[in-house]
Amino acid sequence: MDKKDIIFAIICGLAVAWIAVDFLGRYGRIFFLIFPALSIIGLWLVDLIGKKRLFVRHIGRFVLVGAFADVIDIKVFQFLFWIIPLYLIFKVVSFLAATFVKFWWNKHWTFEKYEKKHINREVVQFFIVTLMGLAIDVVLFYYFSRVKTGISTKLWIELSIIFAAIVAAIWNFLGYKFLVFKKQ
């Protein structure tokens, strides 16, 4: 783990804490200490394990980049919506901004692929994998949220969001690793 890894981990932790404050108000301020520390510790652990299992290192970095991109998505949307309340247009803009962040950080940091030789192909493949991940997320959320369970509807819908996001994230990780940023 080098200096830039630690800095990015701190930035990611602070960004996620920023979202926590949105939900928890002043009680969420403690997360400005907790999340950066957890990000550094988590990154250190996956780098330690990743010395023997590169796959683990990639997964840990992918999760950190994903968390950071989610914050970009949320905050860009909130800012644009604050200016002019246009839900769908600004959601598209925030999604694209987050996708750009995910592309750059996954290419250069998670999978450490620095060459620019096939950048156009990588961008197209990245967006295709990401859009397929979005479709998987939406379809699975719809399916899971329609399943009848013995728990409250509100809780089940929230769990459906999580289940769908996990499956979509697995799809995205595998697509990025083995298709978009595969080592030649």
Protein Blocks (a to p, Z undefined) as FASTA:
>chain_A
ZZklmmmmmmmmmmmmmmmmmmnommlmmmmmmmmmmmmmmmmmmmmmmmmmmmlmmmmm
mmmmmmmmmmmmmmmmmmmmmmpccfklmmmmmmmmmmmmmmmmmmmmmnopabfklmmm
mmmmmmmmmmmmmmmmmmmmmmmmmpccfbdfklmmmmmmmmmmmmmmmmmmmmmmmmmm
pcZZ
